[in-house]
Amino acid sequence: MSNKNSILSTALANYDRTAQMLQGEVDSDLLLKIRQPKERIEVTLGPLLGDNKLHLFKAFVVRHSEAMGPAKGGIRMTDSVSIDDVTGLAMEMTWKCALIGVPFGGGKSGIVADPAKLTKHDKEIIIRSFARNALRHIGPQVYVPAPDMGTNEQDMGYIKDAISFSMGKATTQGCYVTGKPVILGGIPGRREATGNGVVICITEAFKTMDMKIRGATAIVQGFGNVGSVAAIGLHRLGVRIVAVSDLYGAVADEKGLDIEALIEHTKRTGSVKDFPQGRQIDGKKMLEMPCDVLVPAAAANQITADNAPNIKAKIIAEGANGPTSPQADEILTKRGIFTIPDILCNAGGVFVSYLEYTQETQQEQMTEEEVNDRLKKRMTEKFHQVYELSRQRKITMRESAMYIGVKNVCQAMIARGYLS
Ligand code: GLU
């Protein structure tokens, strides 16, 4: 079912390690059961696009587990996303939600299309087509989508609109999608939540390692929703961001890049490329440059057995899902590099999605200050829970986070009984 170092194979390798740790503590049949996704759905979309022709797009919805509650996870829209990728990502969502302590299972969806090659209008049509065609798999008690790579707040607005329109109502009852524009029932601070959560984890990691954050150096791979917010947050804490990359290029300046100016530049040009302050460098080589913190916040499988021996960072904070291959993970552990694993490091997004879900269910409104306070409290608490267990058991942060997440899911399954 999987290729070497695919998103799914990485998710399974991380799971298998954890299942081994849980042998003797949890029924082995149960451990086999939660290794499998509960449901994998493939949908064909065939909308009429702006060129007045029908176009076919594959879309997938995977619910990996519902033990803790309705499946939760974003919609990935890229030209190469596969149902196996979506399965691996849904599995990661199961452990992420269980670790961060929100009452959701793990889900994910994918639409095979490259948003960069679509007009704004065509993208809207495809998103609306997905919402209508996948509607039977979406709902507050079934699966609640959110933004992921290639989708954003505006797309979640279209989804809410398409669903309420299909129901013949002005709005939906309960939360069908999170990460919506605030004016449509979204929550302030959701867009920044993942990046802010990454910064909170890094701050705590510095404290536990007795390192000073002010004056430290960082490299950020990916300058989208996660990378740009993490970069600005670190910059404001006095961290020098010495290099940043995106799909189109990479820029470096040992004196520290002016992140606010870089954000302006990307708004204008669509990329970090050709930012006048920095020198242009190779995005791959960038990962091996000296720094205190490396934040992979782009695609999966970026830190591999090939470059792991050359990584110079002391801390790796995984803003992306699955950026480190299992082989690289072993190398980094041997080299004493402290990795904050994805299911902890980027869990701020789904935590604030949970606040949005409860807000909409109860028809309340939370302020940005409340959201950020709760995010900080939860991320800090979970960071230390994972850290303490990793110290007690002499295991890595990833092993510790996975152990807590998987064990919580097992406990929920046991509490439900074995008949499903
Ligand atoms: N796509 C994000 C993630 O991978 C957020 C998911 C959500 O908010 O449901 O964690």
Residues whose N, C-alpha, C, O or C-beta is under 5 A from the ligand:
A	BS01	LIG	K72 G73 G74 V144 A146 P147 D148 N346 G349 V350 S353
